[in-house]
Amino acid sequence: MIPKLKTALFLLALLFIISACNSEKKEQQELFDEVMLLHDEVMPKMGSLRGLSAELSLKADSLAQDSITNSTLKVDEMRRLSKKLKDANEGMMEWMRQFEQVEEGTPHGEVIQYLTAQREQIQKVRDDMLNSKEEAEKYLLGDN
């Protein structure tokens, strides 16, 4: 009777451990997927940011060469917006350079901490990209 009880307890403990590991892996995968979803949302916008930045830079340079009108404020604003777009684009590039896959066997708590920090970073990158793009497009549409 005792050997059967030991076997049953052993199997129950093993089942509990396997269940806990699966739950941790699922939590890690869901957090990783969330990070990648944020990345995938704004990655395609990088070309648009570069294009808007170039457009603003060209307009600023052209306006700065116009000696007839004093457009210093407009030129400064276009250059500020262009820099904001470049910085947002560089933020994405930097995030991608530093992002690393978590190694197998890394403790669950470390994985969650790392992926949570990455989610916060990519959310900031996303916000910077979307806000700078929106601000630049509004400016260009207003044809200031």
Secondary structure, 3 states (H helix, E strand, C coil): CHHHHHHHHHHHHHHHHHHHHHHHHHHHHHHHHHHHHHHHHHHHHHHHHHHHHHHHHHHHHHHHHCCCCCCHHHHHHHHHHHHHHHHHHHHHHHHHHHCCCCCCCCCHHHHHHHHHHHHHHHHHHHHHHHHHHHHHHHHHHHCC
